[in-house]
Amino acid sequence: MDLAHISASLNIVHPLCIERGRNAEVWDEQGRHYVDFIGGIGVLNLGHGHPAVVEAVKAQVDRLMHSAFNALPHRGYLEVARALDAFVPVSYPLACMLTNSGAEATENALKVARAATGRQAVIAFDDGFHGRTLAALNLNGKVRPYKERLGTLPGPVHHLPFPSPDGGVETDHAMAALERLFEVEMPADEVAAIIVEPVQGEGGFRRLRSDFAKRLRSLCDAHGIVLILDEIQSGFGRTGRRFAFAHLGVEPDLLLMGKSMAAGLPLAAVAGRAELMDAPPKGGLGGTYSGNPVACAAALAVMNQMDEASLQRLGARQEAAIVEAHTRLRERFPMVGQLTGLGCMRGMVFNDTVHASGSDHLAALIAAAREAGVLLMPSGRRRNVLRLLAPLTIEPEVMGEGLARLERALETLTP
């Protein structure tokens, strides 16, 4: 693969070029077949080339390829906004803006929170990930590689421990850290927003404790703080529900969406309470490509496929396959640790052994698995958590084959 004209700052996980894909299977330029457990890093919850999405996109291309909505509106943007109001399980009418990427949704959510509250400070969490643009970078809960060599980033931003049964941090510990922040660093009435992922993506597929989420919701209500839930990776069915916050028993003030929203076309959104979304001045929100008609057509097709019953059925099937495989692998291989996450958004921790670190074990597995014909992706602060992101629509036999190839790859690493 010739990378001569690609910035060396891009980290390429797999040194190959895929040429075509079908649901959970891809073929490279040499015709070699792989089971895809990466799914575009959470973009392909409906798989490569879902027929309903392909049909909608082709029909839209014939009608209208682009119009900048804030200059000349088009029906697709309006229909996606209306569909999101029905699709997102909140008790209030939803107002939204469409963006091109999750990072752009994050940046606009910060603008909305600042405009609505008149405050600037934001609270985020260790190991969180919210994008690669400058303001989003400062929200991320680790330095390497995202914040290195960049100097001062937009803020102020303060980080708290992420309370999760997958990470060993208890709710009381995180709440104590929050109370200390208000007592030592800054008062609560200077905080514009708190941003958190219901299930961390880059952080290792760790789920937020539901009792902490409820206490956080109450605290935000008491102090006029905007609660932003980032569901860019966990949304659109990844946990077996439309959005992971449905598992927590809370509602966000602002919700970030992206990745699987348009099944591979660039589309994301920030949506929430109208009184917040209307706070910036006229012209304060917008973008040339935001809400492109073709991407909107894909998003409408995605939402039409994602009824709750289907998501729960597909999610439960995939979760059962992962849990069964993990049980078997943990018994066989000493480096395989706990299973993190929720539903079918699952991570597999790789532990240190006398032979290698967990991150080294996982790096070796990713290379060996590629040779065995299954594509994998790491996560976690130490890059020692295998994230499993097969499409929800993966055929059971393909899921089984992918897990079998993963197991065969592990066998080649055993000392």
C-alpha positions as CSV (number, residue, x, y, z in Angstrom):
1,M,0.0,0.0,0.0
2,D,1.5,3.3,-1.1
3,L,1.2,6.0,1.6
4,A,3.7,8.4,0.0
5,H,1.2,11.2,-0.2
6,I,-0.6,10.5,3.1
7,S,0.4,12.5,6.3
8,A,2.6,10.3,8.5
9,S,0.5,11.6,11.4
10,L,-2.4,9.3,10.4
11,N,-2.1,6.0,12.2
12,I,-3.1,3.2,9.9
13,V,-4.2,0.1,11.9
14,H,-4.4,-2.3,9.0
15,P,-1.9,-2.0,6.0
16,L,-4.4,-3.0,3.4
17,C,-7.0,-1.4,1.0
18,I,-10.5,-2.8,1.0
19,E,-12.3,-2.8,-2.3
20,R,-15.8,-3.9,-1.5
21,G,-18.0,-4.8,1.4
22,R,-21.3,-6.7,2.0
23,N,-22.8,-6.5,5.5
24,A,-20.0,-7.8,7.8
25,E,-17.7,-9.0,5.1
26,V,-15.1,-7.1,3.1
27,W,-12.6,-8.0,0.4
28,D,-9.3,-6.3,-0.3
29,E,-7.7,-5.3,-3.6
30,Q,-6.1,-8.7,-3.8
31,G,-9.5,-10.4,-3.4
32,R,-8.8,-11.7,0.1
33,H,-11.9,-12.1,2.3
34,Y,-12.2,-10.7,5.9
35,V,-14.9,-10.6,8.6
36,D,-15.1,-7.0,9.6
37,F,-15.4,-6.5,13.4
38,I,-14.4,-2.8,13.0
39,G,-17.5,-1.6,11.2
40,G,-15.9,1.8,10.2
41,I,-15.3,2.3,14.0
42,G,-18.9,2.1,14.8
43,V,-20.3,3.6,11.6
44,L,-21.8,0.5,10.1
45,N,-24.3,-0.8,12.6
46,L,-26.4,-1.8,9.6
47,G,-23.4,-3.2,7.8
48,H,-21.7,-2.5,4.4
49,G,-24.2,-1.6,1.7
50,H,-27.5,-2.2,3.5
51,P,-30.1,-2.5,0.6
52,A,-32.6,0.0,2.0
53,V,-29.8,2.6,2.5
54,V,-28.3,2.0,-0.9
55,E,-31.7,2.4,-2.6
56,A,-32.5,5.6,-0.8
57,V,-29.1,7.1,-1.6
58,K,-29.3,6.2,-5.3
59,A,-32.8,7.7,-5.6
60,Q,-31.6,10.9,-3.9
61,V,-28.6,11.3,-6.1
62,D,-30.9,11.4,-9.1
63,R,-33.0,14.2,-7.5
64,L,-30.6,16.5,-5.6
65,M,-27.0,16.0,-4.6
66,H,-26.5,19.1,-2.5
67,S,-27.9,22.3,-1.2
68,A,-26.5,24.4,1.7
69,F,-29.5,24.3,4.0
70,N,-28.9,27.6,5.7
71,A,-28.9,29.3,2.3
72,L,-31.5,27.2,0.4
73,P,-33.4,24.6,2.5
74,H,-34.2,21.2,1.2
75,R,-36.8,18.6,2.3
76,G,-34.3,16.0,3.5
77,Y,-32.9,18.1,6.4
78,L,-36.5,18.9,7.5
79,E,-37.5,15.3,7.4
80,V,-34.4,14.1,9.4
81,A,-35.1,16.7,12.1
82,R,-38.7,15.5,12.3
83,A,-37.7,11.9,12.3
84,L,-35.2,12.5,15.1
85,D,-37.9,14.0,17.3
86,A,-39.7,10.7,17.1
87,F,-36.6,8.5,17.2
88,V,-34.8,9.9,20.2
89,P,-36.6,8.8,23.4
90,V,-36.9,12.0,25.4
91,S,-40.0,13.6,26.9
92,Y,-39.6,17.0,25.3
93,P,-39.9,18.3,21.7
94,L,-36.4,18.0,20.1
95,A,-34.7,20.8,18.2
96,C,-31.6,20.0,16.2
97,M,-28.8,21.0,13.9
98,L,-27.1,18.6,11.5
99,T,-23.4,18.5,11.1
100,N,-20.8,16.6,9.1
101,S,-19.0,14.8,12.0
102,G,-19.2,13.9,15.6
103,A,-16.4,16.4,16.4
104,E,-18.4,19.2,14.7
105,A,-21.5,18.2,16.8
106,T,-19.3,18.4,19.9
107,E,-18.0,21.9,19.0
108,N,-21.5,23.2,18.3
109,A,-22.9,21.7,21.6
110,L,-20.2,23.7,23.4
111,K,-21.3,26.9,21.6
112,V,-24.9,26.2,22.5
113,A,-24.1,25.6,26.1
114,R,-22.1,28.7,26.4
115,A,-24.7,30.8,24.6
116,A,-27.5,29.5,26.8
117,T,-25.8,29.7,30.2
118,G,-23.4,32.6,29.7
119,R,-20.7,30.4,31.3
120,Q,-17.6,28.9,29.9
121,A,-16.3,26.0,32.0
122,V,-16.9,22.4,31.0
123,I,-16.5,19.2,33.0
124,A,-15.6,16.0,31.2
125,F,-14.3,12.6,32.2
126,D,-11.1,10.5,32.3
127,D,-10.7,8.4,29.2
128,G,-13.5,10.1,27.4
129,F,-13.3,10.9,23.7
130,H,-15.3,13.6,21.9
131,G,-13.3,14.4,18.8
132,R,-10.1,15.7,17.2
133,T,-10.9,19.4,16.7
134,L,-9.3,21.9,19.2
135,A,-12.1,22.4,21.6
136,A,-13.2,18.8,21.5
137,L,-9.6,17.7,22.1
138,N,-9.5,19.4,25.5
139,L,-12.6,17.4,26.5
140,N,-10.7,14.1,25.7
141,G,-9.7,12.2,28.9
142,K,-6.1,11.3,27.8
143,V,-3.1,13.1,26.4
144,R,-1.5,10.7,23.9
145,P,-1.7,11.0,21.0
146,Y,-4.4,13.6,20.8
147,K,-3.1,16.5,22.9
148,E,0.7,16.2,22.3
149,R,2.6,19.2,20.9
150,L,-0.5,21.4,20.8
151,G,0.1,23.7,23.7
152,T,-2.9,25.4,25.4
153,L,-6.3,24.2,24.2
154,P,-9.7,26.0,24.5
155,G,-11.1,25.8,28.0
156,P,-11.5,25.8,30.9
157,V,-12.1,22.1,31.1
158,H,-11.9,19.9,34.2
159,H,-11.8,16.1,34.2
160,L,-13.3,13.7,36.7
161,P,-12.9,9.9,37.2
162,F,-15.3,8.0,35.1
163,P,-17.5,5.9,37.4
164,S,-18.0,2.5,35.8
165,P,-18.4,-1.1,36.9
166,D,-15.9,-1.9,34.2
167,G,-13.2,0.4,35.6
168,G,-13.5,0.0,39.3
169,V,-14.5,3.6,40.0
170,E,-17.5,3.9,42.4
171,T,-20.2,6.5,42.2
172,D,-19.3,8.0,45.6
173,H,-15.7,8.4,44.5
174,A,-16.7,10.3,41.3
175,M,-19.2,12.4,43.2
176,A,-16.6,13.3,45.9
177,A,-14.2,14.4,43.1
178,L,-17.0,16.6,41.7
179,E,-17.7,18.1,45.1
180,R,-14.0,18.8,45.5
181,L,-13.8,20.5,42.1
182,F,-16.7,22.8,43.2
183,E,-14.9,23.6,46.5
184,V,-11.3,24.0,45.3
185,E,-11.3,24.7,41.5
186,M,-14.4,26.6,40.6
187,P,-18.0,27.1,41.8
188,A,-20.8,25.2,40.2
189,D,-22.5,28.4,38.9
190,E,-19.5,28.9,36.5
191,V,-19.9,25.6,34.8
192,A,-21.7,25.7,31.4
193,A,-21.9,21.9,30.7
194,I,-21.0,18.4,31.8
195,I,-20.3,16.1,28.9
196,V,-20.2,12.3,29.3
197,E,-20.5,9.1,27.2
198,P,-23.1,6.6,28.5
199,V,-20.7,4.0,27.2
200,Q,-17.1,5.1,26.5
201,G,-15.9,4.2,23.0
202,E,-12.2,5.1,22.7
203,G,-12.0,4.7,26.5
204,G,-12.5,0.9,26.3
205,F,-16.3,0.3,26.1
206,R,-16.9,1.1,29.7
207,R,-20.4,1.8,30.8
208,L,-21.4,4.7,33.1
209,R,-23.0,3.7,36.4
210,S,-26.7,4.4,36.3
211,D,-26.9,5.7,39.9
212,F,-24.2,8.2,39.0
213,A,-26.1,9.3,35.9
214,K,-29.1,10.0,38.0
215,R,-27.2,12.0,40.6
216,L,-25.5,13.9,37.8
217,R,-28.8,14.7,36.2
218,S,-30.1,16.1,39.6
219,L,-26.9,18.1,40.1
220,C,-27.2,19.7,36.7
221,D,-30.8,20.6,37.3
222,A,-30.0,22.2,40.7
223,H,-27.1,24.3,39.3
224,G,-28.4,25.2,35.8
225,I,-25.7,23.1,34.1
226,V,-26.3,21.6,30.6
227,L,-26.0,17.8,30.6
228,I,-24.5,16.7,27.3
229,L,-24.6,13.0,26.5
230,D,-22.2,11.9,23.8
231,E,-23.8,9.0,21.9
232,I,-21.7,9.4,18.7
233,Q,-20.5,5.8,19.1
234,S,-23.0,4.2,21.4
235,G,-26.1,5.5,19.6
236,F,-28.2,4.2,16.7
237,G,-28.6,0.7,18.1
238,R,-25.1,-0.1,19.3
239,T,-26.2,-1.3,22.7
240,G,-29.4,-3.0,21.6
241,R,-31.4,0.2,22.2
242,R,-31.7,3.3,20.0
243,F,-29.5,5.2,22.5
244,A,-27.6,3.9,25.5
245,F,-29.0,6.6,27.8
246,A,-32.2,4.6,27.8
247,H,-30.4,2.1,30.0
248,L,-29.6,4.8,32.5
249,G,-33.0,6.2,33.3
250,V,-32.0,9.9,32.5
251,E,-32.5,12.3,29.7
252,P,-29.9,14.6,28.3
253,D,-30.3,18.4,27.7
254,L,-28.2,18.0,24.6
255,L,-27.5,14.7,22.7
256,L,-24.6,14.2,20.3
257,M,-25.1,11.7,17.4
258,G,-23.0,10.6,14.5
259,K,-21.2,7.5,13.2
260,S,-24.0,5.0,12.3
261,M,-26.5,7.8,11.8
262,A,-26.2,7.7,8.0
263,A,-24.7,4.2,7.6
264,G,-21.3,5.5,6.2
265,L,-22.2,8.9,4.8
266,P,-20.9,11.9,6.7
267,L,-23.7,13.1,9.0
268,A,-24.0,13.9,12.7
269,A,-26.2,16.0,14.9
270,V,-26.5,17.9,18.1
271,A,-30.1,17.9,19.4
272,G,-31.9,18.8,22.5
273,R,-34.1,21.3,24.3
274,A,-35.3,24.1,22.1
275,E,-34.6,26.8,24.6
276,L,-30.9,25.7,24.5
277,M,-30.7,25.1,20.8
278,D,-32.2,28.5,20.1
279,A,-29.7,30.4,22.3
280,P,-27.1,31.2,19.7
281,P,-27.9,34.2,17.5
282,K,-29.2,33.9,14.0
283,G,-26.4,32.5,11.9
284,G,-24.5,31.2,14.9
285,L,-25.2,27.7,13.8
286,G,-24.8,26.2,10.3
287,G,-22.4,24.8,7.8
288,T,-21.9,24.5,4.1
289,Y,-22.2,20.7,3.9
290,S,-24.1,20.1,7.1
291,G,-27.2,18.0,6.4
292,N,-26.3,17.2,2.8
293,P,-29.4,15.7,1.0
294,V,-27.8,12.4,0.1
295,A,-26.6,11.9,3.7
296,C,-30.1,12.8,5.0
297,A,-31.7,10.2,2.7
298,A,-29.4,7.6,4.2
299,A,-30.3,8.7,7.7
300,L,-34.0,8.4,7.1
301,A,-33.5,4.9,5.7
302,V,-31.4,4.0,8.8
303,M,-34.1,5.2,11.2
304,N,-36.8,3.3,9.3
305,Q,-34.8,0.1,9.9
306,M,-34.2,0.7,13.6
307,D,-37.4,0.0,15.5
308,E,-36.8,-1.0,19.1
309,A,-38.0,-4.6,18.8
310,S,-35.6,-5.3,15.9
311,L,-32.7,-3.6,17.7
312,Q,-33.3,-5.6,20.9
313,R,-33.5,-8.8,19.0
314,L,-30.4,-8.2,16.9
315,G,-28.5,-6.8,19.9
316,A,-29.4,-9.8,22.1
317,R,-28.3,-12.2,19.5
318,Q,-24.9,-10.6,19.0
319,E,-24.4,-10.1,22.8
320,A,-25.0,-13.8,23.4
321,A,-22.4,-14.8,20.8
322,I,-19.8,-12.5,22.3
323,V,-20.4,-13.6,25.9
324,E,-20.2,-17.2,24.9
325,A,-17.0,-16.7,23.0
326,H,-15.5,-14.6,25.7
327,T,-16.2,-17.3,28.3
328,R,-14.4,-19.9,26.2
329,L,-11.5,-17.6,25.4
330,R,-10.9,-16.6,29.0
331,E,-10.7,-20.2,30.0
332,R,-8.1,-20.9,27.3
333,F,-5.9,-17.9,27.2
334,P,-4.3,-16.2,30.2
335,M,-4.1,-12.8,28.6
336,V,-7.9,-12.5,28.0
337,G,-9.5,-10.5,30.9
338,Q,-12.9,-9.1,31.6
339,L,-15.6,-8.2,29.2
340,T,-16.6,-4.5,29.3
341,G,-19.5,-2.6,27.9
342,L,-23.3,-3.1,27.5
343,G,-25.5,-5.1,25.2
344,C,-23.5,-5.7,22.0
345,M,-21.2,-2.8,22.6
346,R,-18.5,-5.0,24.1
347,G,-14.8,-4.7,24.8
348,M,-12.4,-7.5,25.7
349,V,-9.6,-6.5,28.1
350,F,-6.1,-8.0,27.5
351,N,-4.2,-8.4,30.7
352,D,-0.4,-8.2,31.3
353,T,1.3,-11.6,31.6
354,V,4.8,-12.7,32.4
355,H,5.4,-12.8,28.6
356,A,4.0,-9.4,27.5
357,S,1.9,-6.4,28.4
358,G,-1.8,-6.4,27.6
359,S,-1.3,-3.8,24.9
360,D,1.5,-5.9,23.4
361,H,-0.8,-9.0,23.4
362,L,-3.5,-7.1,21.7
363,A,-1.2,-5.6,19.1
364,A,0.0,-9.1,18.3
365,L,-3.5,-10.4,18.1
366,I,-4.7,-7.7,15.7
367,A,-1.9,-8.6,13.3
368,A,-2.4,-12.3,13.7
369,A,-6.2,-11.9,13.3
370,R,-5.8,-10.0,10.1
371,E,-3.8,-13.0,8.7
372,A,-6.6,-15.3,9.9
373,G,-9.1,-13.1,8.1
374,V,-10.8,-11.0,10.8
375,L,-10.3,-7.3,11.2
376,L,-10.0,-5.9,14.8
377,M,-9.5,-2.5,16.5
378,P,-8.0,-1.6,19.9
379,S,-9.2,0.9,22.4
380,G,-8.5,2.0,26.0
381,R,-5.9,4.3,27.5
382,R,-3.3,1.6,27.3
383,R,-4.6,0.2,23.9
384,N,-5.3,-3.1,25.7
385,V,-9.1,-3.4,25.1
386,L,-10.4,-5.1,22.0
387,R,-13.5,-3.4,20.8
388,L,-16.0,-5.5,18.9
389,L,-18.1,-3.6,16.4
390,A,-19.6,-6.1,14.1
391,P,-22.7,-4.8,12.3
392,L,-26.0,-5.5,14.2
393,T,-27.2,-7.2,11.0
394,I,-24.3,-9.7,10.8
395,E,-25.5,-13.2,9.9
396,P,-25.1,-15.7,12.8
397,E,-22.8,-17.9,10.7
398,V,-20.5,-15.0,9.8
399,M,-20.4,-13.9,13.4
400,G,-19.5,-17.4,14.4
401,E,-16.8,-17.6,11.7
402,G,-15.3,-14.2,12.8
403,L,-15.1,-15.4,16.4
404,A,-13.6,-18.7,15.3
405,R,-10.9,-16.8,13.3
406,L,-10.2,-14.6,16.4
407,E,-9.7,-17.8,18.5
408,R,-7.4,-19.3,15.9
409,A,-5.3,-16.1,15.9
410,L,-5.1,-16.3,19.7
411,E,-3.8,-19.9,19.4
412,T,-0.8,-18.6,17.4
413,L,0.2,-16.2,20.2
414,T,0.1,-18.7,23.1
415,P,3.6,-19.4,24.4
